[in-house]
């Protein structure tokens, strides 16, 4: 019984330490970021871990801007309230997806080649097909709502940006790593990280090509 009790106590201590250390890391990240003038709310080891928090922020957003490398997140539960009307409709939703009209030397093709180095199942044309599918999804959503604009960018695939009036989620794509496995930073407004994310989106939006079916 003494050995069992000791093992149980050890396991509980380790588990508690893991939970507390995770919370402590979040607290320390927020504290030091504020001291440095960078109000980072949280750093996620992988983008996919940010989805629950992102969903809550989207549900309260007054407006939403999205720049993404393929757009799969747009079709998942994270964005479901945005498209189904299960929340107060945002004033506008602006979406930037990669331009597929740039031929075999496009940034889409280059990103596809990068990912294929780490994931051999990522066949030629797969990324473009996913972008095409998600384009159809956003276009259909735009037809149902009057607040959606879709445009296409021809730029290197180095990051994903989702910005609302209160918070920005910035994912930095790492070479051949899938976007969902890349690190993500959530930063509140006002702040340098938030401003950077918004600037990245605005710069891409200004040089993008409109989709006549959705952009007014």
N, C-alpha and C positions, 0 to 999 in steps of 0.2 A: 504493500500500500504506500509505503514511503517513497519507493522508486517511482510508482505511477504518479503520485502527487507531485513529485519533483519534475517529472517529464511534462505533466500537464501545466504546471506553473511556468516552466521554461517556454513551452509552446505559446502560452498566453502572452508571456512577456515579449516574445519575438513578434507575434502577430500584432500586439498593441504598438510595439515600436515601429513596425512597418506602416501601420495606419497613421500614427502620429507623425512619423517622419515625412510621409506624403503630404499631410496637412501642413506640417512645418515648412516644407519646401515651398508650398504655395504661398504661405504667409511671408516667408523671407523674400520670395520673388517679388511679391507685391510691394513689400516694404522698401527693398533696395531700388526697385524701379522708380518708386515715387521720389526717393532721395536723389536719384540721378536725373530726375525730370522726365522719365519715361514711364508713364503710368500703365505698365503692363499688368493686366489682370491675371493672366496665367500663361504658362508655356506648356504645350502638349508635346510629348515625345513623338507622337504620330498624329497626323491630321484626323484620322478616323475617331480618335478619342475625344475630339472637340465637338462632335455632332450633337450630343445631348444639350450642351450649353448653347451651341449655335441655334438649335431649334427654339429654345426659350427666348433667345434674343430676337430671333426673327418674328416670333409671335407678338412681340411688343414694339416692333419697328414702325416708324413713321414713313420711312423709305428704305429701299434696299438696292445695292449695286453689287454686281457679281462679275468677276473676270475669272474664267476657269479654263483649264487645259482640255477638258473633254465634257464636263457638265453632268456627270453621273449623279452628283449630290442633288441636283435640281429635281431629279425624278424619285428621290427617296423620301422616307418619312420626315426627314429634317425640314423639307420644304412643303410637306403636305398641307399644313394649315394655310400657307400662302396661296396655293392654287385652288383649294377646295372652299375657301371662304369661311373657314372655321375660326376666324379671327377678325379683328377690325382691319379692313383693307388698307394697305399702305398707299401713300399718295402716288408713288410710282415705283416700278421695278425696272432696272436697267441691267441687261445681260449682255456680256461679251463672250463670244465663242470663237474658236479659231476659224480663219478663212480657209475653206477647202478649194478655192478657185486658183491657187497659186502654183499648181503643177507638182511634179515629182521632187522639186527642190524646195518645197515649202517647209516652214517651221514645223508643221504637223509631221511631215516625213522624217525630219531630223529628230524630233522628240520620240517618234516611234522607234527609230534606230537605236537611240540611247537606251530606252526601256528594254528593248529586245536583248541587249547585252546581259541583262540580269534575269530576264524572263523570256526564255526561248518560245513559250507558248504565245507570245505577243506577235502574231503573224502580220505580214505586210498588209496594210489597208485596214487593220483592225481598229486602230485609233480613229481614223477618218470615218469609219462606219459608225462608231460610237458617237462621234461629234454630230454626224448626220442624223442619227436617231434622236439625240437630245435636242437638236435644232427643231425637228418636227414636233417634239413635245412642247418646247417653249412657244413655238408658233401657234400650236393648238390652244395653249393657255392664253396667249395674247388675243386670240379670237373671242375667247369667253370673257375676258376682262378688258377694260379700257385703259389700264394703267401700266402695260408692259411694252417695253421697247427692246428689240434684239438687234445687235450689230455684230460684225465680224472683224477680228483683228489679225494682222500679219506681223507678229512679233515673236521673239524667242520665248519658249515655254520655260520660264524660270520661276514662276510663282503663281499662286492662286490668291485672289483677293475677294473677300465678302465684307462689305461695309454697310452699316446702318447709321442712323442719326446719332447713335450712342456708342457703338463699339465696332472695331474692325478685327477681322480674322485674316492673318497673313501667313500663308504657307510658303516656305522656300523649298522648291523642288531641288532634290539632290542628285544630279547626274542621272544615273540609270535607275534610281529608286522611284517606285510608284508614288504618285502624289499622296495617296492615303497613308503611306508609310513615312512621309516626310514630316519634319517638325513644323509645328504651327504655333503662332503667337496670337493671343487675344489682348487687345489694347483698348482702353476707354478713351473717349474724347473728353477734354482736349489733351493733346500730347503729341510728341514727335512721331511715335510709331503709328498712331492713328492718322496723322497728317500724311505720313509717307504712304500708307496704304491707299488713302483717298487720292493722293497725287498720282500714284501708279495707275489707278483706275481711270482718272480723268484724262491723263495723257494718252492712254490707249483708246479711250472713247473718242477723243478729238480726231485721231487719225484713222478711225475705223470706218468700215463700209456699212451703210444701213441696209437693213432688210425691209424692202418696200412693203412687205406684208404686215409688218408690225410697227415700223417706226414712222411716227407722224411728223 
